[in-house]
Amino acid sequence: MSTHVHRMPFGATVHADGADFALWAPSAEIVMLEHHAVAGETSSQPMTRDGKGWHRLAVPGVGHGDSYRYRLPDGTRVPDPASRFNPEDVHGPSVVIDPQRFEWTDGAWRGRPWEEAVVYELHVGTFTEEGSFSAARERLGELAELGITAIELMPLADFPGQRNWGYDGVLPFAPDASYGAPDELKALVDAAHSLGLMVLIDVVYNHFGPEGNYLHAYCPEFFNPGHQTPWGAAINFDGPGSRAVRDFFIHNALYWVGEFRFDGLRMDAIHAIHDETRPHIVNEIREALDAGPARERHVHLVLENDANQASMLMRDGRGMPVAGTAQWNDDLHHAVHVLATGERDGYYADYADDPVCRFACALAEGFIYQGQPSAFRHGERRGEPSTRLPPQAFVSFLQTHDQVGNRAFGERIHALGDPVLVRAALACLLLSPHVPMLFMGDEFAASTPFQYFCDFGPELAAAVSEGRRAEFGGFAMFADEAARARIPDPNDEATFLASKLRWRERGTRAHFSRLSEVQQLLDLRHRLIVPRLAGMAGAGVYRCENDMLQVQWDMESARLHLLAHFGAQPVEGATAPPGEVVYSDGATTGREGALHHLARGAVRVTLEALHGG
């Protein structure tokens, strides 16, 4: 048994004699600490302000479970921005947490190398009927048995109301109380480690949510009006006073990885972070992780970055990431979506000219857009060359919470696309050297949608509902008001409830068939492909013709070949890729192993030994 505590200059720090409180509020001359003990006693004391805007107070006798908040000069009461727990939601008091109370059992855990990752993205509130950390913990064994090696939790930072995707969080250190207490989240991570599962957490460092962010009231220095975003003034990563702001988020990263034993972070939309300093905040977070918890175990940093900056994923002389371990590969998704569904609206237009060849490029090189002009972006060039990156620098998928939930009705790709082509694309993905990611329910072709949901106060709720329906007004199918009215209301609890997985589906015939296929593909991956991934240094090679793609990657002592046919008609007499067959579906062979027939949706994967391997 062991305990883990991350010490930081913010918030409430428990010690033997009580607790120390610290708040950075340069624009407030006086801040009062209101403390309510579990025993029922309440006190109010002024904090001591220093010349840098820090307000501090040591209070004897404070213990785990006591509540507290800060009172500003105008009488406004606010929670601690570094609160570890806010059980009465974002407008209520914070609660003192003593991290040493939780005893960990994972002392031997050292994480897993990134090339072993098969990621499963889940939303705690809809992953199970109960929607809690404890209920999610009970399902981990089934994911491990399937072949998942990492779960990625959508953001947990305390958000307003009882339901939210998580990207409207305003208290970045407090797991949302609707899912359970901090110790229940720690128990989830501890149990995952016992099953060999890594756990990643999605963090949002580019904005705060629209309700419950009180920082503007007493700490406008936290924002930089020189940079404007869709959410207002940007978080101040590079203006006057930015050191304290940068430290706030660096400590947040260290807190989740150190105190909660997460195995890494997924950083949301780093392209929306305005930071003109060097090192960039992403690099500084990487440096802090490497100097801290990564000295003892594998710690990974996954990026979402619409700018396709390959430079953020480069490796050093030892093959270690200089910033991001990997990036979500939207390019690959967009190509697959076009070829499987035929949709060409919006950003899909950039992939519509030859989606099969675009898919082949993404499998071989990671990014499709590596500096080319984007028609969707009115000719703006997008991306950087990615051919020097290893395939494991890309987390690739057929769908994510974004790509499902940002549709009007939250349909999944297996409900929209040609089932033959979706099945083929899934095999290509799971048997490629990329790090594959499944969105919860992918593995059994869940019938439930994943819709956009939230729980804002009445005025904001109405604006969000109207705004979402207006957003889809530009699409032909939603041109009339009656069609838009059918779009689910994000604030209606029914929208949230409709998005919950139905686990009983896994046992029914059609869903169990998909589950079995995924399990077989992941078993092949772990046995034959993963052991050869370490040390891969660059891109693969691809070619495509008549809706048939071929990709090859040089691996450890072997060359991996992928052949897949996405055309409308079967192909006769195709050349078989060399090597031992790893997987073959829809491909029949003639004499001497030559391919005789490729059905629509056929996939064939082989391993060719190199250098006596």
Residue pairs with C-beta under 8 A, 6 or more apart in sequence:
1 103
1 104
1 105
1 107
2 103
2 104
2 107
3 99
3 100
3 101
3 102
3 103
3 104
4 99
4 104
4 258
4 259
4 260
4 261
5 99
5 100
5 258
5 259
6 99
6 251
6 254
6 255
6 258
6 259
7 13
8 82
8 251
8 254
8 255
9 22
9 247
9 251
10 22
10 23
10 24
10 80
10 81
10 82
10 173
10 248
10 251
11 21
11 22
11 80
11 81
11 82
11 83
11 84
11 94
11 173
12 19
12 20
12 21
12 62
12 68
12 80
12 82
12 83
12 84
12 94
12 96
12 97
13 19
13 20
13 21
13 22
14 62
14 63
14 64
14 96
14 97
14 98
14 99
14 100
17 60
17 61
18 58
18 59
18 60
18 61
18 62
18 63
19 58
19 59
19 62
19 63
19 66
19 96
20 56
20 57
20 58
20 59
21 33
21 47
21 56
21 57
21 58
21 59
21 68
21 80
22 54
22 55
22 56
23 31
23 47
23 54
23 55
23 56
23 70
23 80
23 81
24 53
24 54
24 55
24 219
24 244
24 248
25 31
25 53
25 55
25 70
25 72
25 218
25 219
26 52
26 53
26 219
26 221
26 241
27 53
27 218
27 219
27 220
27 221
28 49
28 55
28 72
28 73
28 218
28 219
29 49
29 73
30 46
30 47
30 49
30 73
31 46
31 47
31 49
31 55
31 70
31 71
31 72
31 73
31 218
32 44
32 45
32 46
32 47
32 70
32 71
33 44
33 45
33 46
33 47
33 57
33 59
33 68
33 70
33 71
34 42
34 43
34 44
34 68
34 69
34 70
34 71
34 77
34 93
35 42
35 43
35 44
35 45
35 59
35 62
35 66
35 67
35 68
36 42
36 66
36 67
36 68
36 93
37 61
37 62
37 63
37 66
38 63
38 65
38 66
43 59
44 71
45 57
45 59
46 57
47 55
47 56
47 57
47 70
48 55
48 56
48 57
49 55
50 56
52 244
53 219
53 221
53 241
53 244
55 70
62 68
62 96
63 96
63 98
64 96
64 97
64 98
64 101
65 95
65 96
66 95
66 96
67 93
67 94
67 95
67 96
68 80
68 93
68 94
68 95
68 96
69 77
69 78
69 79
69 80
69 92
69 93
69 94
70 77
70 78
70 79
70 80
70 218
71 77
71 78
72 78
72 217
72 218
76 214
76 217
77 93
78 214
78 217
78 218
79 86
79 90
79 91
79 92
79 93
79 94
79 171
79 214
80 94
80 171
81 171
81 172
81 214
81 215
81 219
81 248
82 172
82 173
82 248
83 94
83 95
83 158
83 171
83 173
83 174
84 94
84 95
84 96
84 97
84 99
84 173
84 174
84 182
85 94
85 95
85 97
85 174
85 175
85 177
85 181
85 182
86 92
86 93
86 94
86 95
86 158
86 171
86 174
86 177
87 95
87 177
87 181
88 177
89 158
89 160
89 161
89 177
89 212
90 158
90 159
90 160
90 170
90 171
90 211
90 212
91 160
91 212
94 174
97 182
99 182
99 259
101 183
102 182
102 183
102 186
102 187
104 186
104 190
104 261
105 190
105 194
106 189
106 190
106 193
106 194
106 261
109 193
109 261
109 297
110 296
110 297
110 298
111 198
111 263
111 297
111 298
111 299
112 149
112 150
112 196
112 198
112 263
112 298
113 298
113 534
114 298
114 300
114 325
114 326
114 392
114 435
115 392
115 435
115 530
115 533
115 534
115 536
116 149
116 526
116 530
117 149
117 150
117 198
117 300
117 392
117 435
118 147
118 148
118 149
118 150
118 430
118 435
118 436
118 437
118 438
118 522
118 525
118 526
119 148
119 149
119 150
119 151
119 152
119 200
119 395
119 435
119 436
119 437
119 438
120 143
120 148
120 150
120 151
120 152
120 437
120 438
120 440
120 443
121 151
121 152
121 154
121 397
121 400
121 401
121 437
121 438
121 439
121 440
122 136
122 151
122 152
122 153
122 154
122 440
123 153
123 154
123 165
123 166
123 401
123 440
123 450
123 499
124 131
124 132
124 133
124 136
124 153
124 154
124 156
124 179
125 131
125 163
125 164
125 178
125 179
125 496
126 440
126 450
126 496
126 499
126 500
126 501
127 135
127 136
127 139
127 440
127 500
127 501
128 135
128 136
128 138
128 139
128 500
128 501
128 503
129 135
129 500
129 503
131 178
131 179
131 500
132 179
132 180
132 184
133 175
133 179
133 180
133 184
133 185
133 187
133 188
134 180
134 184
134 187
134 188
136 188
137 187
137 188
137 191
137 192
139 503
140 151
140 188
140 191
140 192
140 195
140 197
141 195
143 151
143 197
144 195
144 196
144 197
145 519
146 443
146 515
146 518
146 519
146 522
147 518
147 519
147 522
147 523
147 525
147 526
148 197
148 438
148 522
149 196
149 197
149 198
150 197
150 198
150 199
150 200
150 263
151 192
151 197
151 198
151 199
151 200
152 199
152 200
152 201
152 202
152 266
152 302
152 437
153 199
153 200
153 201
153 202
154 165
154 166
154 202
154 401
155 165
155 166
155 167
155 169
155 201
155 202
155 203
155 204
155 268
156 166
156 169
156 175
156 176
156 179
156 185
156 201
157 166
157 169
157 170
157 171
157 172
157 173
157 174
157 175
157 176
157 203
157 204
158 169
158 170
158 171
158 174
158 175
158 176
158 177
158 212
159 166
159 168
159 169
159 170
159 176
159 209
159 212
160 168
160 170
160 209
160 211
160 212
160 455
160 456
160 457
161 454
161 455
161 456
162 178
162 455
163 178
163 453
163 454
163 455
163 493
163 496
164 176
164 209
164 453
164 454
164 455
165 401
165 405
165 452
165 453
165 454
166 176
166 202
166 204
167 204
167 209
167 268
168 209
168 210
168 211
168 454
168 456
169 176
169 204
169 208
169 209
170 208
170 209
170 211
170 212
170 213
171 212
172 203
172 204
172 248
172 249
172 252
173 252
173 255
175 181
175 182
175 185
179 185
182 260
185 260
186 260
186 261
188 199
189 199
189 260
189 261
189 262
190 261
192 198
192 199
193 199
193 261
198 263
198 264
198 298
198 300
199 261
199 262
199 263
200 262
200 263
200 264
200 265
200 266
200 300
200 302
201 256
201 260
201 262
201 264
201 265
201 266
202 265
202 266
202 268
203 252
203 253
203 256
203 265
203 266
203 267
203 268
204 268
204 269
205 235
205 249
205 252
205 267
205 268
205 270
205 273
205 281
206 229
206 234
206 235
206 268
206 269
206 270
206 272
206 273
207 229
207 230
207 231
207 234
207 235
207 272
208 215
208 231
208 235
210 231
210 456
210 460
211 456
211 457
211 460
215 222
215 223
216 222
216 223
221 236
221 240
221 241
221 244
221 245
222 235
222 236
222 245
223 232
223 233
223 234
223 235
223 236
224 233
224 234
224 235
224 236
224 237
224 238
224 239
224 242
224 274
225 233
226 239
227 233
227 234
227 274
228 234
229 272
229 274
234 273
234 274
235 245
235 273
235 274
236 242
236 245
237 245
237 246
237 273
237 274
237 275
237 277
237 281
238 274
238 275
238 276
238 277
242 277
246 281
246 284
249 281
249 285
250 281
250 284
250 285
250 288
253 265
253 285
253 288
253 289
254 288
254 289
254 292
254 293
256 262
256 265
257 263
257 264
257 265
257 289
257 292
257 293
257 299
258 292
258 293
263 297
263 298
263 299
263 300
264 299
264 300
264 301
264 302
264 325
265 285
265 300
265 301
265 302
266 302
266 303
266 304
266 328
267 282
267 285
267 301
267 302
267 303
267 304
267 324
268 304
269 304
269 305
269 306
270 282
270 303
270 304
270 305
270 312
271 304
271 305
271 306
271 307
273 281
273 282
275 281
279 287
280 323
282 301
282 303
282 312
282 323
282 324
283 322
283 323
285 301
286 301
286 321
286 322
286 323
286 324
289 299
289 301
290 299
293 299
300 325
300 326
301 321
301 323
301 324
301 325
302 324
302 325
302 326
302 327
302 328
302 395
303 312
303 313
303 323
303 324
303 326
303 327
303 328
304 327
304 328
305 312
305 324
305 327
305 328
306 330
307 382
307 383
308 327
308 331
308 367
308 369
308 370
308 382
308 383
308 384
308 386
309 383
309 384
310 366
310 367
310 370
310 383
310 384
310 385
310 386
310 388
310 389
311 384
312 323
312 324
312 327
313 321
313 323
313 324
313 325
313 326
313 327
313 386
313 389
313 393
314 321
314 322
314 323
314 388
314 389
315 321
315 322
315 389
315 390
315 537
316 322
319 535
319 537
321 393
324 393
325 393
326 392
326 393
326 394
326 395
326 435
327 393
327 394
327 395
328 395
328 397
328 400
328 437
329 362
329 366
329 367
329 394
329 395
329 396
329 397
329 434
331 351
331 358
331 362
331 366
331 367
331 368
331 369
332 359
332 362
332 363
332 368
332 394
332 396
332 397
332 429
332 434
333 396
333 397
333 398
333 399
333 400
333 403
334 347
334 348
334 350
334 351
334 358
334 368
335 351
335 355
335 358
335 359
335 361
335 362
335 368
336 355
336 359
336 398
336 413
336 425
336 429
337 343
337 348
337 351
337 398
337 403
337 413
337 417
338 344
338 348
338 351
338 352
338 355
338 358
339 355
339 356
339 359
339 421
339 425
339 566
340 413
340 416
340 417
340 418
340 421
340 422
340 425
341 413
341 416
341 417
341 418
343 416
344 352
345 475
346 376
347 376
349 375
349 376
350 369
350 374
350 375
350 376
351 358
351 368
354 544
356 544
356 547
356 548
356 549
356 566
356 567
357 544
357 549
358 368
359 425
359 428
359 549
359 566
360 542
360 543
360 544
360 549
360 550
360 551
361 368
361 542
362 368
362 396
363 396
363 428
363 432
363 434
363 540
363 542
363 549
363 551
363 562
364 539
364 540
364 541
364 542
364 551
364 553
365 386
365 387
365 539
365 540
365 542
366 386
366 387
366 389
366 391
366 393
366 394
366 434
366 539
367 383
367 384
367 386
367 394
369 382
369 383
370 383
370 384
370 385
370 386
370 387
371 381
371 382
371 383
371 384
371 385
372 381
372 382
372 383
373 379
373 380
373 381
373 382
374 380
374 381
374 382
386 393
386 539
387 538
387 539
388 537
388 538
388 539
389 538
389 539
390 433
390 536
390 537
390 538
391 432
391 433
391 434
391 533
391 536
391 539
391 540
391 553
392 433
392 434
392 435
392 533
392 536
394 434
394 435
395 434
395 435
395 436
395 437
396 429
396 432
396 434
396 435
396 436
396 437
397 429
397 436
397 437
397 438
397 439
398 413
398 422
398 425
398 426
398 429
398 442
399 412
399 413
399 439
399 442
400 437
400 439
401 439
401 450
403 413
404 410
404 411
404 412
404 413
404 439
404 449
404 450
405 450
405 451
405 452
406 452
408 472
408 475
408 478
408 487
409 449
409 451
409 487
409 488
410 449
410 450
410 451
410 452
410 488
410 499
411 449
412 439
412 441
412 442
412 445
412 446
412 449
412 450
413 422
414 422
414 442
414 445
414 514
415 447
415 449
420 600
420 601
421 566
421 600
421 601
423 517
423 601
424 564
424 565
424 566
424 585
424 586
424 601
424 602
424 603
426 517
426 518
426 521
427 521
427 564
427 583
427 585
427 603
427 605
428 562
428 564
428 603
429 436
430 436
430 518
430 521
430 522
430 525
431 521
431 524
431 525
431 529
431 562
431 582
431 583
431 603
431 605
432 551
432 553
432 562
433 529
433 533
433 536
433 540
433 553
433 555
433 560
436 525
438 518
439 450
440 446
440 501
441 448
441 450
441 501
442 518
443 514
443 515
443 518
443 519
444 505
444 506
444 511
444 512
444 514
444 515
444 518
445 510
445 511
445 514
446 501
446 502
446 505
446 511
447 502
447 505
447 511
448 498
448 499
448 500
448 501
448 502
449 498
449 499
450 499
451 488
451 490
451 495
451 496
451 498
451 499
452 468
452 488
452 490
452 495
453 490
453 491
453 495
453 496
453 499
454 461
454 464
454 490
454 491
455 461
455 491
455 493
455 496
456 464
456 491
461 490
461 491
464 490
464 491
465 489
465 490
465 491
468 487
468 490
469 478
469 484
469 485
469 487
470 484
472 478
472 484
472 487
473 479
473 484
477 483
478 484
478 487
488 494
488 495
488 498
489 495
505 511
506 512
506 515
521 583
524 582
524 583
528 582
528 607
529 555
529 560
529 582
531 556
532 555
532 556
532 557
532 558
532 560
532 607
533 555
533 556
534 556
535 556
536 553
536 554
536 555
536 556
540 551
540 552
540 553
540 554
541 551
541 552
541 553
542 549
542 550
542 551
542 552
543 549
543 550
544 550
546 567
546 571
547 565
547 566
547 567
547 568
548 563
548 564
548 565
548 566
548 567
548 571
548 574
548 598
549 562
549 563
549 564
549 566
550 561
550 562
550 563
550 577
551 561
551 562
552 559
552 560
552 561
552 562
552 577
553 559
553 560
554 610
556 613
557 609
557 610
557 611
557 612
557 613
558 579
558 607
558 608
558 609
558 610
558 613
559 579
559 607
559 608
559 610
560 605
560 606
560 607
560 608
561 577
561 578
561 579
561 605
561 606
561 607
561 608
562 577
562 603
562 604
562 605
563 574
563 576
563 577
563 587
563 598
563 602
563 603
563 604
563 605
564 602
564 603
564 604
565 571
565 574
565 586
565 598
565 599
565 600
565 601
565 602
565 603
566 600
566 601
567 600
568 600
569 600
570 597
570 598
570 599
570 600
571 597
571 598
572 596
572 597
572 598
573 594
573 595
573 596
574 595
574 598
575 594
575 595
576 589
576 593
576 594
576 595
576 604
576 606
577 604
577 606
577 608
578 606
578 608
579 606
579 607
579 608
579 609
580 606
580 607
580 608
580 609
581 604
581 605
581 606
582 605
582 606
582 607
583 603
583 604
583 605
584 603
584 604
584 605
585 601
585 602
585 603
585 604
586 598
586 599
586 600
586 601
586 602
586 603
587 595
587 597
587 598
587 599
587 602
587 603
587 604
588 595
588 596
588 597
589 595
589 596
590 596
595 604
